[in-house]
Amino acid sequence: MANSNEQSGTGPKVVGSKRSSQQKSSEQPVFQPHAGGIDIGAREIYVAVPADRDPHPVRQCGTFTSDLHQMAEWLVSCGVTTVAMESTGVYWIPVYDVLEQHGIRPCLVNPRNMKNVPGKRTDFHECQWIQYLHSMGLLHAAFRPDQEVCSVRSLMRHRNDLVEMASQHVQHMQKALTQMNVQFHHVISDITGLTGLAILDAIVGGERDAVVLARLRDPHIKADEETIRKSLEGSWRPEHIVALKQRLSLYRSYREQIHECDQEIEKLVSAFEPKVDPDDKPLPPDRKQKQRKRKKKSGDPNFDMRTEAYKLFGVDLTQIPGLMMLVFMLFSEVGRDMSRWPSAAHFVSWLGLCPDNDISGGKVLWRGARRTKNRAGTLFRLAAHALHRDPTPMGDYLRRMKAKLGPAAATTATAHKIAVIFYTMVKNQVEYDASLWADRDAMREKRIEARLQKQAARRGYKLVPLEAAA
């Protein structure tokens, strides 16, 4: 006899497959009885431990190094083994390092993933709320690579800041030239190249003769000498010359700092144990030789990125379309240990490159790209954005998705595909094989042909190949 609930159609229903329920049960929050919580501030922090560990379970301490060590010793004496904290600016970094030194596992949490305690919103209540959520196993630690990778990441981000500040001084040099109606920065492509710097040095040095300045033109410049001469006629106002001189000096100073930063990055990278020796296992053939011959830009590193990246990852990631100049930046953000993510789907989900939705009451309230900011995900989007005119199959995929989904969604879809290839190559130690695209294209052509045949049959027509019709 069947169950009465099944006959009437009422009662709880089983939603989802057995496999999905097993997967979810394995991901249930784990109770943390030895958890603590920290609310971090610039000048003071509040720390909470379980109420049965100390008569005063909430304490306030300063942010000096000695204060942080005393806080960690108190946590150890209370039997706390893991502590959750919000990723507040850069204030969490010293606390994170001190906790690791004392054997306490830090759990860095995105503040958006926590809701404030109802009622009074104070630091005293915040640390208790964080401790409670962490003890219930409701907080998930953010990804943080190994300390060696973090060192490279800090320098890479600092280098990016230096490049941005150097580019600002270039813009101010162009502004000073425009105010004097000296238009040669519209005639040559880069005023920080050989011709541009030579002319700028001459202008700052007091030379005003446009004919003499035009003779400093490099033979490889496309613009002729007469055009450059006309562009170098201006008012030469002294206040703008002073601004141009100082901006040029600052630009060169930043370029020196970038060079020193490159040397430090090269030292840190060379300290990593290589996964492969290029002498024993040479680099695979370069499929991007035409791109390698492009003019070196001012922001490019001063060492052989392809060889160093090959030694770090064990595979040549520069062969992935779009990733030619971004491999080292990706290494500084995600490292080379892909075991931190169980699968490629987990990896792209962490990057924020997968679709997301919000369903409530059986209705889809929102669907679209995940609203998160991830530096590594931004790098993959930059790689995808650079493929608009690329002749590779990846570029064809981007253009095809643009026609279907629009520019923004197409960039995300292409970045998703690049991220999956990156993850697969690093984890499985396989080289990029562009020939696999041919099989995918053949399958796509068969699907298109089958769809056309079906549409023609619905309308009473029959498609005949041109060879058969002839």
N, C-alpha and C positions, 0 to 999 in steps of 0.2 A: 504494500500500500504506500502510495506516495505521501510525502510530507504535506501537511495542510497548508504551509506557507507556499510551497511550490504550486499547489492546486489553485490557490486564490491569487497567486501572483504578487502577494505582499511579502514583507519581511526583507531582511538584508540580502543583497545580491553580491556575488563575487565579481570584482572588477579587476581585469588584467589577468595575465597568464600566471601559471604556477612558477615559471622561471623568473618573471619580473618580481613576484612577491618574495621569492627567495633572495633575489639580489637586494631588494629594499630592506629585508630583515637583516642582512649582513651589514647594512650601512646605518643601522640604528645608533643613536647617540650612546656613548659609553659613559657611565657614571664616573665622575672624578672626585673621589672622597678627599684627596689631598690637594685641592685646587685653591688658588688664590686669585685675587683681582687687583689691578692697579689702575688708578686714574691719573694720567700723566699731565703735568703742567710745566710751564717754563721755569718756575721758581720753587714749586713745591709739588709733591705727589702724595696721593692717598693710597694706602695699601690695606686690603681686607683679607682676612683668613677665616676659616670656619670658626663658628662661635664657640666651639668646645675646645679650641686650641690655646686660647689666651683670654684672661679676664677682660682685656681691652682688644677686641678683634680688629679694630680699625685704628690705624696709626697714620700720622702725618710726618713726612720727613722732607729734608731739603734735597737739592739736586747736585750738591757737591759730591765729588768722588767718594770721600770718606762716608758721607751720609748714605750713598747708594750701597756701599759695602756693609754698613751697619744694618740697612734694611734687608739685604740678602741673608745676612747671618741670622736675623730675627725670623725670616721665613724658614730657614733650615731648621732652626730650633723648634719651630711650630710643626715640623713634619711636612711642609708644603713641598711638593715635587714638580708642580707645573703652575704657571702664572699666566693669566690672560691680560692683555693690555691693548689699548687702541693705538692705531698707527697715526699718531698726532704729529704731523710735520716731520721733523728730524729729532724731536725730543726723546723719542722712544729708543734711539740707537744706543746711547750710553747705558740705559737701564737694561736693554737686551743683552749687551756684552757682559755686564756685571753678573746678571743672572746665570748666563752660561758658564762663567768662571766658577760659580759656586755650585754647579751641577744641577741647577733648576732649569727645567725645560720651558722656555718662553713660548707663548702662543699669541702671535701678532694677529689682530682681528681688524677687519674693515669696520669703521664706526657705523656705516650704513646698515650693517647686518645686525645691529643691536638697537633695541628701543629703550628709551629712557624709562627709569622707574617712575610710576605714577606719583603725583604729588610734588613735593619739593625737589627741584632739580639742583642739587648741590654735589660737590665733589665727594662729600662724605657718603651720600647715597649712591652715587655713580659707581664707586669702587665695590660697594656691597652688591650692587646689581650685576656687575661684571663677574664677580666671584660666584654669585649664585648661578648665572647662566653657564659659566665654565664648569661648575661642579655637576650640573645636570647634563653635561656633554653636548650642549646646544651651540657651542662656538667652534668654528673650524679655523685652524691656523692658516695664515696666508703663506704663499710660497716665498721662500728665501733661500737662495743658493748657498753653496759653501763659502767660507770666509775668504778663500783665495779668489773665487769668482767675484765676490762682493768688492774686493780691492780693485779688480779690473773695472768693475761697473762704476765705482766711484770716480775713477780717473776718466773713463769714457764719457760719463755725464759732464764732468768738469771740462773735458775737451770740447764737447758740444757747446757748452756755454761760451768758451773762448772763441770758437768759430762764429757763433752768433754775434758776439761783441765786436769781433773783427769786421764782420759784414756790415755792422752798423756804422763803423768808421768809414768804410768804403762808400756807403750811401751819403754820409756827410761830406766826403770829398766831392762826390758828384753834385751835391747841393751847392758847395762853394763855387765849383766850375760853372754851374748854371747861373748863379747870381752874377758872375762876371761875363756871362754870355760866351763862355768858352765851351763849345759843343763837341769837343773831340771824343767825349765818352759816349756819344751817340754814333760815332763813326767806327770806333773799334769795339770789339765785343767785351773786352776785359781791361779795365784801367790798371789792374794789378799784375798784368803780364809784363813781358820785357819792354815792349814799346811804351805801355802806359806808365810804368815806374820811371823809365828813363826820361820821359817828357815831364812828369811831375817833379822829379828831382831837379831838372833844369829850370822849371818855372819857380820852384821854391828857391833855387840858387840865384835868381835874378834875371834869367834870360826871358826876353819879351819878344824877340824877333820870331815871327811865325815861320819864316823860311828856315831858320836855324833849327827850330824845334821840329819841324816836319822832317828834317834830315835824320832824326833819330828813329825814324820808322824802321821796323824790322822787315826784311824782305818777304816774310811769310804773311804779312798783313794784306788783306784783300783790297782795302781802300788804297787808292793811289796817293802819291805825295802831295798833289795839288789839292785834293779833297781834304787831306789832313791839315794842310796849310790854312785853308779857309776856316776850318773848324777851330783853329788856334788863335783867331783874332778876337780879342775881347777888351773889356774896360780895365782889367788888372787893378781893381781897387785894393788898397793895402789891407783893409780889415778882413777881406775875404782871403787874401794871400796868407795872413796869419792863421786863420782858421784852417786853410788847406795844409799849411806846414805842420800844425799840431796834429791834425787828423792823420796825416801821413806818418808822422812819428809814432803815434799811438797804434796805428795799424801794424807797423813793423814790430813794435814791442809785443803785440799779441801774437804775431807770427812766430816770434822767438819763443814765447811761452808755449805755443802749440807744439813747436819742435821739441822742447824739453819734455812736454807731456807725452809725446810719441815715444821718446826714449825710455821713459819710465814704464809705459805700457808694454813696450817690447821686452823690458827686463822681467816684468811680472808674467808675461805670456811665455817667455822662454823657460821660466821656472816650472811650468806644468810638465808632467810626464807625457811625452808624445804617444799617441795611440798607434802611430805608424812612422817608420823611418823612410823618408823619400829616397834614400840610397838603396834600400832593400826592395821597397815597393814604390816605384816612380809614380809621379803624378799621371793620371790618365790624360789622353789627348784633349787639348783645349778646344772646345767648340765655339769659343767666343773670341777668336783672335782679332777680328775686326774691332770689337769693342775694346780689347786690350790696347790697341794702338791709338785710342782717343787721347786727346790732350789732357795731361794731368791737371786736375783742379786744385785750387788753393787749400781746400779742406780735406784733401786726401791724405792718409797716413804716409809716413816716410819710409815704410818697410814693405817687404813683399808679403802682401796679405794672403795671396793664394797659397803660397807654400806654408806659411804659419798656420792658416786655418786648416790645411790638409793634415798637418801634424797634430793639431788639437783634436779634430773630430774624427780623423781616420778616413774620411771621404771628402771628395771635392765638392763642397756645397756651392762654390761659385758658379757651377754649371747650371744651377737652377735659375731659370729666367727671372730676372728682377733682383736676385740676391747678390749680385756681384760685389757691391760696396757695403753691404749690410751684415755680412757674416760675423764680423768681430763685434758689432753692436748687439747682435742676437746672442753671441756667446756671453757677453757681459750681463745680459738680462735673464737668460734661461740656463746658462751653463751647458754642459754636454752630457749630463746624466738624465736621460729620458725615462728612467725607471720611476721617477717621481710622479709620472702620469701613467696609469695602467694601460691606456690606449690612446690612439690618435684623436678619438672623439673627446676624451677628457682633456687633451692638450688644447684643442681648438675651442673647447668650452671655456677653459681658463683664460684663453686669449680674448674671448669675447667675439669670436668670429662665427658663431653658430646662431641660428634663429632661436628666438625665445617667444613665449606667449604667457598670457595671464588668463586663466579660465576660472570662472566662478559661477556656480549655479548652472553648470552645463553650457554656459555661453562664453565665447571667446571675447574677452574684454579688450585685449591688446595682443598684437602679434608683430614682430619685427626683430631687428638686430638687438642683441643684448646691450643694455645701457650700462656700460662699464668703461673705465679708462685703464688701458693696459699698454705699457710702453712697447712690449714685444709685439702685441697685436697691431699697434700703430706702425711698427717697422714692416710687418707683413703687408699692411695696407699700402705703405709707400712702395714696396716692391711690386705690388699689383698695379698701382697707379702708373708706374713707369713703363708698363707694357702696352700702352695704347697704340703705338706704332711698331711694336715688335713683330717680326715676321714668324716667330716660333708658334707652335700649336697653342702654347699658353696665351700668347697675344691674340690668337684667333678666338680662343675661349672667352677672353675678356670682351672683345668686340661683339661676340655673339650674345653674351649675357647683357651687354649694354643695350642692344636692340630689344632684348626680351624683358629685362628687369629695370633698366635705367642705370645711370652712372654710379650712384651710391651703392645700390645693392649688387651691381656687377663687380665693383671693387672689392666688396666684402666676400663675395662668392669666390673670386679669384684668389684673394688672400687666404681664404679657407683651404683652397686646393694647394697653394704653395706651402702652407703650414703643415698639411698632412704629408707632403713630399719631404719636407725638412725633417719631421719627426721620424718617418719611415727610414730615411737614409741614415740618420744618426743612430737610431736604436738597432736597426738590423744590419748596419754597416754594409750597405749596398750603394753602388754608384748610380747616378742619374742616367736613366735610359730613355732617350727621346723616342725610340722606336715603338714604345708601348702606346704612344698616341695614335699610331697608324691603326692598330686594332680597335681602339676606341672610336676613331673616325669611321671605320668600316661598319661597326655596329650601329653608329648613329645614322649613317646613310641607309642602312637596311630598315631602320625604324621609320625614317622619313619616307622611303619608298613604300613600305607597308601601309603607312597612313594615307598616302596619296592613292594607292590602289583601293583602299577601303572607301575613301571619299568618292572616287570615281564610280565604284560599284553601286553606291547608294543612289547616284543620279543616272544610273543606267548606261554608264560608259565603261570602256575598257582601255586601259593604258597599254600601249604597244611601244617597245623600245625602237629607237630610230634605225638600228641595224635590221631589225625584223621588218619594219615598214618599208625600207629600201629594197 
